[in-house]
Amino acid sequence: MSKNLTKRADDYSKWYNELVVKADLAENSAVRGCMVIKPYGYAIWEKMQAELDRMFKETGHKNAYFPLFVPKSLFEAEEKNAEGFAKECAIVTHYRLQNDPDKPGKLRVDPEAKLEEELVVRPTSEAIIWNTFKGWIQSYRDLPLLINQWANVVRWEMRTRLFLRTAEFLWQEGHTAHATKEQALDEAKLMNSVYAEFAENFMAIPVIKGLKSESERFAGAEDTYCIEALMQDGKALQAGTSHFLGQNFAKAFDVKFTNKEGQLDYVWATSWGVSTRLMGALIMTHSDDHGLVLPPNLAPTQVVIVPIFKTEEQHEAIRLLVQKIKSSLASVGVTVEFDDRDTQRPGAKFAQHELQGVPLRIAIGPRDLENGTVELAQRHNLSKEVVAIDQLESYIPKLLKDIQQQLFDKALKFRDDHISSVDTFEDFKKVLESKGGFISAHWDGTPETEQKIKELTKATIRCIPDDKVDEPGKCIYTGKPSPYRVLFAKAY
Amino acid sequence: MSKNLTKRADDYSKWYNELVVKADLAENSAVRGCMVIKPYGYAIWEKMQAELDRMFKETGHKNAYFPLFVPKSLFEAEEKNAEGFAKECAIVTHYRLQNDPDKPGKLRVDPEAKLEEELVVRPTSEAIIWNTFKGWIQSYRDLPLLINQWANVVRWEMRTRLFLRTAEFLWQEGHTAHATKEQALDEAKLMNSVYAEFAENFMAIPVIKGLKSESERFAGAEDTYCIEALMQDGKALQAGTSHFLGQNFAKAFDVKFTNKEGQLDYVWATSWGVSTRLMGALIMTHSDDHGLVLPPNLAPTQVVIVPIFKTEEQHEAIRLLVQKIKSSLASVGVTVEFDDRDTQRPGAKFAQHELQGVPLRIAIGPRDLENGTVELAQRHNLSKEVVAIDQLESYIPKLLKDIQQQLFDKALKFRDDHISSVDTFEDFKKVLESKGGFISAHWDGTPETEQKIKELTKATIRCIPDDKVDEPGKCIYTGKPSPYRVLFAKAY
């Protein structure tokens, strides 16, 4: 199976598209730009969800659910937000179909069933949520209000790619309300840190935390914090964002509270989200020409066991042994699958599990039965070793932890090797075309210059990194003064 | 708080509506017929989801995700299904908004951005899923295909009520494909049993398993299995359905497979679902005039601890003690919340937790500190007792289990007391108006008679129970022969 996969060096984009489909993660659907997330892809997404949900709850957030639809009059209330999303919205205009009088057996929209007010399918939920928060917040006692929602959203993107940019996607969106500006800012930063911790510790994806420039900010936000990851082809990927919304939505929806001093004031807001786009980041950070590579934390199956036998007697003996190994590994928290299908040969099974990124593969044959050993293969480095069966229970949990760390270290080294500091626009273009990656450069701070650089090079400012160093310099494009370097890159 | 709740005997419907809002479970939104599920309500739904998801996985099902939208041409492919849902569909016709030239600052639908083919917001996903299954199924080796989806769906209901009937609701929908009719029938029955087990063991709601009559069948199904519960006002509530779809969808979407004999055949199908409607069943089975009553399995907080003190010294001593009690109870799997808010008095806290159905309340005052005791109050029977602190760890888990059982037993007794056997239409109407509940009666098996009885009494056939007894008799309405009794009721 994996032999048919395009090599990354030949066509990275094609490699990605093929991998997503061949590894059974997702596929295109009959609906333009909408994907089907297949069971294997969804199982990985569920692992991300569970960990994020745990982290949100640990930081005091509660889940709730708000309507899929936003009435147009609410949608347009916060003007910048509306402007940012108006061009890519699915709009519900009717609520009934009827038999088509001209085409027997076919349906048509019933012209009589036109809605008085059109409904926007949520591209994001600030509008409907802040309209609801108005009823929930009266006094400082109701604050902070820390809400998260797991939901589907729709943005009518013109050019779509599985996981990376789809018309419908799954995400979580946090929406919080606070009594003071400072508390809202702290929350926005905290959640960006939660995302960074999740990306690095759970997904083994190193990220740079920072602030978006004005032109890359979320529509309706005062500030957008983000985590930026680097893909193997040298392009950056925004993996999560956390917005300080100021009092914009509170003003648009008239959400005021009585503070401790008895005075009325508008509430301060944040919102933050990550989506199924993380699946794209996962694939493009770790995988190789053989297929998917999964960090053990995210693997629906951490160890797969494949039996190799000639006689039914051998098969039976292997089965008995596997039951022991399975329960022994399960007892130390390892997820094991016994691939005992009789419809596939061992070679085909090996190829499939390699393509699907199962971190460890155990093969057991007749000689292993005699020797009390197994063959243990690691997916990420393709190494094999013979291990005594009675060692597995202590060895495998350690090895899985080790692989998780190795994947992070490797991605971190690649990322750090691909941050280039440049001081001229010539060098900027040269590095961008040859090496790619993040380019650390001075910028005069204006949207005009950022726009010009984008037009000329396709690179955008990914972020003003949190760990930037005060170092006065000159903008690579205009030569005007700049207080510190920012990170540019071409991006997904 | 609870004092303002309408009494069930005065107005059951009003009691329900008030309870949902006052207990902070859900509220109406700005979108006609769509609800906001509030954090407390959502936390209960999450408990249901987790348990159902576990049961689905244990029976071999895998989760996946399919598009929200169904192109009209796919939607109409299975005619009966299309006919059943066409009248209540939200339809997306456009994909962009633009500035309204007549109203500055307002948006309007961009007439240029009309979709070539309208998209139906899924009221159920058979069409989009079977169109996808076509690509997944070639051979008997691909079967059975056992898929579940957690999703939102939209049905444009004209008369809506929180949880019971909303334009958008959350649900799970299982969709399976099988090589033989028998296997598909077994699956449909199995999942109906899973639902029954979930309702009875987890939600403490006794249900009757059975088969729907033709007129109550799912649009596009050959058979619909269901579980029916009885609410306190004597009306039935359909709590879950499982459909045997025959080869209807396989034929509509041309899904064939090669069987073991090498011949092509259409695939056999099932689908099954439960929704946020279960929240309505939960409320109307167990709650009382004081508010919500939650079975311990479903309670986000099983035990709430309220401190009662006059001095800060007492408060501090109680706090220390509570930490010990909390970790001791957590160690035996009990969910405990310490309600240490300084914005509410103990009385207000008591009222709130009563209204929200927290199964057990512990109050600790200065005298308890001296005696090493607490006051333990049970929500469902409003009893109070004094318990020694060192007894809590062993007593509370047992008590919670006991309460779960008591709630089930009470609901079962009520249900069984409200199944009446009648042999004449006069008695049928009399029982229906006086006592309500299920009425076990003979029926001639025709949709015409069922329709007539419905028109005259508003009662419908809830199901032909699985445990029906072969007992020839005469239809209560037409006098024609009937092989067994079926269950009628007025229903939600």
Interface residues (C-beta under 8 A of the other chain):
Chain A: E27 S29 A30 V31 C34 M35 V36 I37 K38 P39 Y42 A43 E46 K62 N63 A64 Y65 F66 P67 L68 F69 V70 P71 K72 L74 F75 E76 E79 A82 A86 K87 E88 C89 A90 I91 V92 T93 H94 Y95 R96 L97 Q98 G105 K106 L107 V109 E118 L119 V120 V121 I128 N131 T132 G135 R141 I147 A151 N152 V154 W156 E168 L170 T343
Chain B: E27 S29 A30 V31 C34 M35 V36 I37 K38 P39 Y42 A43 E46 K62 N63 A64 Y65 F66 P67 L68 F69 V70 P71 K72 L74 F75 E76 E79 A82 A86 K87 E88 C89 A90 I91 V92 T93 H94 Y95 R96 L97 Q98 G105 K106 L107 V109 E118 L119 V120 V121 I128 N131 T132 G135 R141 I147 A151 N152 V154 W156 E168 L170 T343
